[in-house]
């Protein structure tokens, strides 16, 4: 099961770094980015290894590093959910 965790970490890093270096046009590169992220799940399905447990291990490895790269390197998720606006509004309160 730890192997699926490492596959998830690798897929999360590769897909997020792909988007970091190839951001525009976002429609095309966002689709490729999602395909890279989900490629591990598709491979597990084709190899008859996809179970709820293996998918959980894969996502437990992929999501934290993937989202960390989105927040800290690319910086697009913070803008998407309005973190900067929330912080600016909070700082302007009396």
C-alpha positions in Angstrom: 0.0 0.0 0.0 2.9 2.4 0.6 3.7 2.0 -3.1 0.4 3.6 -4.0 1.3 6.5 -1.7 4.6 7.1 -3.5 2.8 6.9 -6.9 0.4 9.5 -5.6 3.2 11.8 -4.5 4.9 11.5 -7.8 1.7 12.1 -9.8 0.8 15.1 -7.6 4.3 16.7 -8.1 4.5 16.1 -11.8 1.0 17.3 -12.6 1.3 20.5 -10.5 4.8 21.3 -11.8 3.5 20.7 -15.4 0.9 23.4 -14.8 3.5 25.7 -13.1 5.7 25.7 -16.2 2.9 25.5 -18.8 0.1 27.7 -17.4 -1.3 29.4 -20.6 -3.6 28.5 -22.3 -5.2 27.3 -19.2 -8.0 25.3 -20.9 -5.6 23.0 -22.7 -2.9 22.8 -20.1 -5.5 22.4 -17.3 -6.9 19.4 -19.1 -3.4 17.8 -19.5 -2.7 18.7 -15.8 -5.8 16.8 -14.7 -5.0 13.8 -16.9 -1.5 13.5 -15.4 -3.0 13.7 -11.9 -5.6 11.0 -12.6 -3.3 8.8 -14.7 -2.3 6.8 -11.6 -5.9 5.9 -10.9 -6.5 5.0 -14.5 -3.4 2.7 -14.5 -4.6 1.0 -11.3 -8.0 0.5 -12.9 -6.4 -1.1 -16.0 -4.1 -3.3 -13.9 -7.0 -4.5 -11.8 -5.5 -2.9 -8.6 -8.0 -0.2 -8.0 -9.8 -0.6 -4.7 -11.0 2.0 -2.3 -8.0 1.4 -0.1 -5.5 1.8 -3.0 -7.3 4.9 -4.3 -7.2 6.4 -0.8 -3.5 5.8 -0.5 -2.9 7.3 -3.9 -5.0 10.4 -3.1 -3.4 10.7 0.4 0.0 11.0 -1.4 -1.1 13.2 -4.3 -3.3 15.8 -2.8 -1.1 17.4 -0.1 1.9 17.9 -2.3 -0.3 18.9 -5.3 -2.2 21.5 -3.4 1.0 22.8 -1.7 2.5 23.4 -5.1 -0.6 25.1 -6.3 -0.6 27.4 -3.3 3.1 28.2 -2.9 4.6 27.9 -6.3 1.9 28.7 -8.8 -0.3 30.8 -6.5 -3.5 30.3 -8.5 -5.6 28.6 -5.9 -5.2 31.4 -3.4 -6.6 33.8 -6.0 -9.3 31.4 -7.1 -10.8 31.1 -3.6 -10.3 34.7 -2.7 -7.8 34.3 0.1 -6.2 37.7 -0.7 -9.5 39.5 -0.7 -10.5 37.8 2.6 -7.3 38.9 4.2 -7.5 42.4 2.8 -11.1 42.8 4.2 -10.0 41.3 7.5 -7.1 43.8 7.8 -9.3 46.8 7.0 -11.7 46.1 9.9 -11.6 48.7 12.7 
